């Protein structure tokens, strides 16, 4: 189905829902790009930073578990982990429950890198909200985020 602007959207989807989805996708893409720019991890790729952050949040994991969590092929995760290992950010150790498997964990440097990235991004985002929006606009954003949270629960 084509709307007044000549843009197709799925049958049974309202024009406003289609527009909201499209604009939200574009905005999140731009925000993700900006957050990557302010990260302290300029020498790491986005997939390496993502794996580092996942290990920071979830703790030790197998390479296959990380690949599944990140939605990438095991071969891609192996390359990502090899690079993180070369940077001294991860280490591997035998899984105590299954000695045939290896668990990937962060080194102290890996924890510091993940925390530095998280802190730099958080500070940039808070400063951007402070400098860009009035108090009333920030409350509006928080209210909108409450609505958007329902998308993650669906």
HUNORMO-V968441 format. One record per backbone hydrogen bond with DSSP energy under -1.0 kcal/mol. CO is the residue of the C=O (numbers start at 0). NH is the residue of the N-H. If there is no record, write none. Layout:
# HUNORMO-V968441
co={CO;CO}
nh={NH;NH}
This chain:
# HUNORMO-V968441
co={0;2;6;9;13;14;15;16;17;18;19;20;21;22;23;24;25;26;27;28;29;30;31;32;33;40;44;45;46;47;48;49;50;51;52;53;54;60;61;62;63;64;65;66;72;73;74;75;76;77;78;79;80;81;82;83;84;88;90;92;97;100;102;103;104;106;107;108;109;110;111;112;113;114;115;116;117;118;119;120;121;122;123;124;125;126;127;128;133;134;135;136;137;138;139;140;141;142;143;144;146;147}
nh={8;5;2;12;17;18;19;20;21;22;23;24;25;26;27;28;29;30;31;32;33;34;35;36;37;43;48;49;50;51;52;53;54;55;56;57;58;103;65;66;67;68;69;71;76;77;78;79;80;81;82;83;84;85;86;88;87;106;104;102;100;94;92;60;90;110;111;112;113;114;115;116;117;118;119;120;121;122;123;124;125;126;127;128;129;130;131;132;137;138;139;140;141;142;143;144;145;146;147;148;149;150}
